[in-house]
Amino acid sequence: MDSDTCINRPASQASTSGTDGGAPDSGAPPSGPPSGPPSGPQAGLQAGQQSSCTYRAPFWLPERHLQTLVPALLSRKPRVSYQRVRWATPDHDFIDLDWLARAPAADDAPLVVLFHGLEGSAQSHYSLALLHAIEQRGWHGVVPHFRSCSGEMNLAPRFYHSGDSTEIDWILRTVQALHPRRPLLVAGVSLGGNALLRWLGEQGPRATMVTAAVSACAPLDLHAGGQALSAGFNLVYTRNFLNTLKRKSLLKLAQFPGLFDRTAMLDARDLYQFDNVVTAPLHGYRDTDDYWSRASAKHVLQTVTVPTLVLNARNDPFIPAASLPSVKDVSAAITLEQPASGGHVGFMSGPLPGRIDWLAERILDFFATHLHGGLDHRVGHRLDHRFDHRFDHNTQTRTDTASPHHG
């Protein structure tokens, strides 16, 4: 199917985050455990109704691999200043979170949490684009790094994986406890999108602390995605992933000798083989087939209750279009958007040299329609704003451990 598919299924009512409680507006985890109808462009759509997608690839990016590689490798990235905060985890490990260094003055401005993709980080092109757009709207934002993805090896005998809803749960509940007045908006890209949807589906009505969510370019059927990455030109992407995954695995073996078979790990030629040796056994799965089956978010989409956009390009080289969900696979809270083009986390727009702001703005526009009364809390945000003059290849990061009042 080559035509655009935009299937909008609005929830009957958007949830809102709590506004009571006196926790400080801080990035340090607490010592203890941690609404209105849609408006704007999606308002008035009935369940199952189709509308025209807003994304079209520029003529100079005619096919899916260019639409994937050019944004990631050749695009101009916006300048983002982060403040890093380290949290101790319940299992005596740590995660690093990169917060926007300049927090909005209003303590009830929306807070966007972004979960990155496989081997991604706060420095990924999509992270920089989204956090820059968040700042331009006068909102707050943070990128929690999955274990081992912040530039420093984590301490526990584990990494991260596509179905890690337990980690998602702990992070989001801690963030919400620290920022009880801010509407909590959550996005996940690729692997992070699948993990987020797993959490949303497993939690059901218990996830209403989240006002709205977006999953972008997530492989919701891990078997289909894994097979796609194991053949043809897609092996270029796989080898790139394996290069960093294997380096990390060697560091993990230095921490925990004998944790897994070193030779079998180094011999892995695709993600199926690597997950069979490392990812699956380290995270409680029998093998790759068990992991990919149980961790796929496609099985839990019918129990999602938070207003959620599930966005996938139908030409994504990582994800066969036939594996994408349809209306019958999802709950009424989910809006499916499946443009014909965009590649994997690409969605570049405009004339040469192009811009990478389309995905960020689509995510934030969806969030804005589900904020209280449709108010999007824009502070000095120009509707026609683009990244024309704010691009820089450098980002600034400051590191603190459990720093109070960072934002």
N, C-alpha and C positions, 0 to 999 in steps of 0.2 A: 504494500500500500504506500504510494508516494504522496498522496495529498495530505494536507494538514488535518489533524484531528484535535480539536479543542472541545472537550466535553466538560462543562461546568456543572458541578453539583454542590450548591451552597448548603452549608449547615443551617439548621433552622434558627440557630442563634449562636453568635460568637461568644466564646468564653472570655473572661477578663481576669487579670491577676488580682490578688488581694491588695488592699490599700492600707491595712492596719498593721500594727507591729512597729517596734522601735529599733530594729537592727540598724547599725551604722551603714552608710553607703560606701562599702569597702570591698576590696577584692580578696581579703583574707577570709578563709572559711571560718564559720562560727565554731565555738568549742563544743556545742551540743549538736544533735542531729539536725541536721539541717531541715461589652455585651450589647450589645445592641445589634440590629440587623445589618447585613452587609450593605455598603453603599459604594458609589464610584463605578468604575467600568464593569465590575462583575455583578452589580446589583440587578435584581429583577430576572436573573436567569433561572429557569426551572431545571429540576433534576433531569439529566440526560440531554438537555438542549445543547446543540452545537453552535459555536460562534467562530468567527474567523480568527486565526492566530495572528499575533502582532509581529512575529519575527519572520524576516526573509533574509537569507544570506546575500551579501553583496556579490555582484557579478564577478569580481576578481578572486573570489573564493568559491570555485565551482564544484568542489567535491569534498567528501567528509573528512579525509585525512588532512587536507589543507585547512579546513574549518576547525580541526582539532589542534594541529601543530602550530599554526601561525599565531593564534592568541597566546598559547603557552610559551612559545620560544621567541617570538619576534615583536610582540606588541609593546607599546609604551605603557609602563605601569605607573599608577599614581603614587605619590609620596604619602606615606602613612607613618605617624609616630606612635609607637607602642610603649606600654609599660608592662613589663613582665612580672608576674606574681607566681610563686610556687606554692602549691598546696600539697600537704601530706595526705595520702590516700588511706582508706580504712585497712588496706592490706600492707601497710608499712612501706609503701612506694611513694612516688610523687608524680604530679603532672604540672606542666607549666602552662599558664594562661597568658596570652598577650591581649591586654586591654587597650582601647584607645587612650592615649596619654592625656588628652584633653576631654574631660568628662563634661557633659552638658550641665548648665547651672541648675536647671529644673530637676528636682529629685524624682519627678514622676514622668520624665521623658522616657520613651520606650527603650528597652534594652534588647539587642539582637545578639544571640549566641550562634556562632557558626561552627559546625563540625566539618572538618576538612576531609579530603579523600585519601586514597591509598598513597602513602609516602608523601602526603601534602603537609602544609604548615600554614602559619600566618603570612608567610612570604609567597605563597602560591598566587598566581595571577588573579584567580577568582577571589581569593581572600583580600588582596589589596584593593581590588575594584569594589568589593562590597563594603569593606570597612571605610574606605574613602567616601562612598556614597552615604553611608550611615552618618558619618561626621558632618557631611554637607547638609543633612536634614536636621541636625541638632539632636540626634539620638545618641545612644551609647552602644558600644559593641565590644565583643570579646571573642577570641578564637582559642578555645581549649585545645591543647595538643594531645593527641592520643599518645600512649606510652611509647617512648623512644623517638618521637617525631619533632621534638623541640631543639634538637642539636646536641642533646646529652642523653646517654644511655640510661634507661630507667633501672631500678634496683631489683625488682622482683623477677622471678623466673617465668616471665610472660611478656607478650607484646600487646597487640590490639587486634581486633578482627571485625568483620562485617556485621556480626550479630550481637555486639557488646552492649546490649540494652541496660545491663547493670551499671556499667560505667556512665552511660548517658543519664540514667536516673539519678545517680549520686551527684553528678556535675550540675544538672538542672535544679535539683532540689536545694543544693548548696547555694547556687547563684540566686535562686528565688528568695532564700532566707536572708541573704545579704542585701537584696534590693527589693524589699517587699512592696514598695510604692510604684515601681516601674512595671508597665506591661511587658511581659516576657514573650519574645518572639524568637523562634528557633528555625535555623536553616541547616541543611546538611547537603553536602556535595559528594556525589559518587558514593564511595564506601560510607562516608558520613551520613549521606541521605538514606541509605539502606538501614544503617544502625538506628537512625532517628525514627524511621517508620516502624521498625521492629518495636521500639519503645512505645510509640504512640499506639500501635495495635495491641500490645500486651497490656498497657495501662488502661486503655479504654477511657471510661469517665474519670479515672483517677489522675488523668493528665490535664485536667482543666486549669491548672496553674499556668499553662501555656495559652496565650491568647490566639496565636495562629502559628502555622508551621509551613515550611517549604522544603521539598526534596527535589534537588536538581541533578539530573543525569545519573541517577542511582541504578545499579544493576539489580533490579528487584527479584530476578530469577538468577541466582548465582551460578547454577549449572549452565544456563544459556550464555551468560557473560564469560564464564571461564572457558567454555568451548570456543567462543568467538576469539578470545585472546590467544588461542593456541594454534592458530593457522595463518598462513599467508603473511601479508604486510603487518598484521597485528602483532606478530612476534617481535617487531621492533619495539613496540610499547612494553611487551612482556619482558624483554631483555633489560630494558631500562628499569623496570620495577625490580627485577631480580638482582640487578647490580647493587642497589642499596639494601635490599632485604638480606642478601647474603653477607654483605659487610656487617650489618647489624647482628646477624646471627653468629658470626665469628666472635664479635664482642660479647654476645650473651654467653657463648660457650666458655669464654675466658672467665666470666663471672661464675658460671655453673658448669664445670666440666662434666661431660656425659649427659647433659640435659636432653640432647637428641643426637641422632647419627650425623656426624660432621660430613662424612663422605657422601652420604645420600643427599644431604642438603646442598652440597657444592655441585653434585651431579644433576640437580633438578634443572630441567629445561623449560618448564612452563609452571604456571601457578598451581595447577593440579598436583604436580609432583612436589612442589615446595610446601603447599598446604598439608599434604599428606605426612610430611616429615616434621614440620615445625608448627604451623598455625593451628591445625586441628588438635594434635595431642596436647599442646601447651594450654589450650583453652577449653578442655573438657569434652572434645568431640572424638569419636572413634576413629574417623579418617576423613578424607576430603569429601567423600559422598555424603557422609553424615553431617559434616559442617555446612556444606553448600545447601543441603536440604533444609536443615533446621534453622539456619541463619537467614534464609531468603525472606525478605519482607512481603513478598507477594501473597504469602499465606495468611497474613494478619490484616490486610487492608480493609476488610469488611468490618473490623471492630474499632477503627479509628473514629473518635468523636470530636477531636479538635479540628477546626477549619484548616484544611491542608491543601496546598497546591503540589501536585506531583507533575513535574516538568521533565520531559524526555524528548530529545530530537529523534526522529524516526530514522535518521541516517547515522546515528552514533555508532562508530566502528566497534565500540566495546560491548554494545547491547543490541542483539537482533530485534528488529521491530516486532517480529512475531511474538516475542516474549513479553512485550509491554502489556500492562493491565488494560482492561476495557471496563465499561460501566458496570457490568455484572460482577466484576472482581472487587469493587470498592464500595465503601460506605457512602452515605449521603453527605458526609462531611468533607469528602475529597473532591477537588477539582482536578481533572485530568487535562493536561495540555501537552500535545504531541506535534509540534511543528515538523514539517518535512525535512528541514535542514537545521544546522547548528553544530553538528559534530559532537565530540565529547567535551563538555564544559568549554565550548567555544563561543558561539553566538556573537561573533564579531559583527560590527556594523559600520556603515559610513564609507566614504571614499578612502583611497589609500592615504595614509598608512593604516587607517581603520581605528575603531575604538573598541574597548572591552567593557563598556558600561551597560550594555543592554541587559545582561543577566542580572546584574546588581539592581538596576532600576525595576526590573520585572518583579524580583523578590520583594523589594521594599514597597512597590505599589500594591502588591497583594496584601502585605501586612497592613498597609494604611487603610485598606477597605474594611479591615476587621478590627481596627482600633475603635475605641468608644465613640459611637455616633459617626464613624467614618473620619474622625479627626486624625490627621496624620502627623501632628506635632512638628511640622516643618518649621524650622527657625531660619529665616533668611534664605530659604531654598528657592532658587529660580527654576521654574518648570523646564526651561530650555537649557539648563546647565549641562555642560559636558566637560570632559577632562582636557580640553584644548590647551590650557596653560598651566596645569598643575602636575604634569607628569614628571617623574623623576625615577631613575633606576635604583635609588637608594632608599632604604627605610631606616628609621631611627628606633632603637629598642633600648629601654632601660630595664634593669633587672632588680627586683626586690623579692624578698621572701616574706610572705604574709604581711605585706605592707598595708597598714590601715589607711582609709580615706583616700585611696588612689583614684577612686572614681565612683 
